Amino acid sequence: QSVLTQPPSVSGAPGQTVTISCTGGASNIGATYDVHWYQQLPGTAPKLLIYGDNYRASGVPDRFSCSKSGSSASLAITGLQAEDEADYFCQSYDSSLTASVFGGGTKLTVL
Amino acid sequence: QVQLVQSGAAVRKPGASVEVSCKASGYDFTNYYIHWVRQGPGQGLEWMGRINPRGGSTTYAQKFHLRVTITTDTSTGTVFMELSNVGPTDTAVYFCARGQFISGNLDSWGQGTQVTVSS
């Protein structure tokens, strides 16, 4: 059971917009700790996608963006492309656990 | 360019220990944390702990606190993660990742090391 909660799966057609939520609590996202997002293609290591206040990692297209409100964060992907099909994870810091924490991951399917 | 190269796959019997190494290159080794994250078969990412190569201070997840030890050899830019008393549920891919001191994001990852625990 992950400290941060993500939907197990989302899907969308090419060109559409999808959002992936990441819900935490008062000791992590709600405590204004940064939320980071990672993309993991099958059989590969995770790759940093977005960090902090909506900063994209090097080479990440501006179709990817994030937002945060209260104890939740969201990753938005516009103009869906087949290559976006992957697992996506959110990460933050939890002050009660004094540890980094991850969401359970969301599998994005491009229809 | 930043590179984290991990040691090869390992197979252990229940109750044994396993050590995975992570050799860093392409940046100032002492200016970033090294974190360890594992991923069980078909599972999500699980944070295990981190080390500050500058001084060697460590922080471990409570779940692994008594079984994991992370150390560093600054002369070679290598970090080691040892997990003791392994069981079948420790079968996973283990990743090392470079972590920013301030923001906490993991901006570069090793290729992963498969650890299999089987009798």
Chai-1 contact restraints between the chains, C-beta under 6 A:
chainA,res_idxA,chainB,res_idxB,connection_type,confidence,min_distance_angstrom,max_distance_angstrom,comment,restraint_id
A,D34,B,S103,contact,1.0,0.0,6.0,A-B,restraint_1
A,H36,B,N105,contact,1.0,0.0,6.0,A-B,restraint_2
A,A45,B,F95,contact,1.0,0.0,6.0,A-B,restraint_3
A,A45,B,W109,contact,1.0,0.0,6.0,A-B,restraint_4
A,A45,B,Q111,contact,1.0,0.0,6.0,A-B,restraint_5
A,A45,B,G112,contact,1.0,0.0,6.0,A-B,restraint_6
A,P46,B,W109,contact,1.0,0.0,6.0,A-B,restraint_7
A,L48,B,N105,contact,1.0,0.0,6.0,A-B,restraint_8
A,L48,B,D107,contact,1.0,0.0,6.0,A-B,restraint_9
A,Y51,B,S103,contact,1.0,0.0,6.0,A-B,restraint_10
A,Y51,B,N105,contact,1.0,0.0,6.0,A-B,restraint_11
A,G52,B,S103,contact,1.0,0.0,6.0,A-B,restraint_12
A,F89,B,L45,contact,1.0,0.0,6.0,A-B,restraint_13
A,Y93,B,G104,contact,1.0,0.0,6.0,A-B,restraint_14
A,A99,B,A61,contact,1.0,0.0,6.0,A-B,restraint_15
A,S100,B,W47,contact,1.0,0.0,6.0,A-B,restraint_16
A,F102,B,L45,contact,1.0,0.0,6.0,A-B,restraint_17
A,G104,B,G44,contact,1.0,0.0,6.0,A-B,restraint_18
A,G105,B,G44,contact,1.0,0.0,6.0,A-B,restraint_19
